[in-house]
Amino acid sequence: MIKKIVSNVYKLVLSSNIYFLDLNKKIIIDTGDRKDRGDVKLWLSKLVDFERVDVVIFTHLHYDHTGNADLFSNAEFYASKKAVEDLEKVGVGAVLNKQITTILRKIEIKPLPKKLSVLRVIETPGHTAGSVCLLYEKEKVLFSGDTVFDNNILGRVDLPTSKPEKMSESLMNLVSYDFKHLCPGHDCEAKPVPKFIKKAGLEKKFGY
Ligand SMILES: [Zn+2]
């Protein structure tokens, strides 16, 4: 399913979301999980001819965000310098999937500058050491990868390249930016509060 976020910015809602910015450069943010490849081809091709994508940016290199990178044969690929280093040094631990690690190692992934086209790059180590968020300042759209999701849900910090000790600092930095639209890597349902917790007034204690 395709959702329009603001003019020329689209979200392809799958198990891992893909974003498309149809600006003077055609930009894809994250390429989704390979298991969704059929849907990626079906839906994304309604928005853009894959050969015409100029830039692919990865918020981080986990397999469910990079799984269809090889659909974009003419694009330049970017991820943070740290993410690229971890792909080399840590390998599968940085991607969490052997097949996708092999695919990514064959692609030239360039280190992200501080600003790329309309997007400001904000380094947010935590979920992975090399995680970034991307801010489209003019439209106040934040692409947050797996750092933060809707409903105040945060990304996991217990994975091989996670930096749990950096997460709170990254979040504090992130909230200092002005954004109106949160575009996370996955859509999360709000956790329903179990009745007995509600009844006892213990929502806060249990993190709801
Ligand atoms: Zn991830």
Residues whose N, C-alpha, C, O or C-beta is under 5 A from the ligand:
A	BS01	ZN	H62 D146
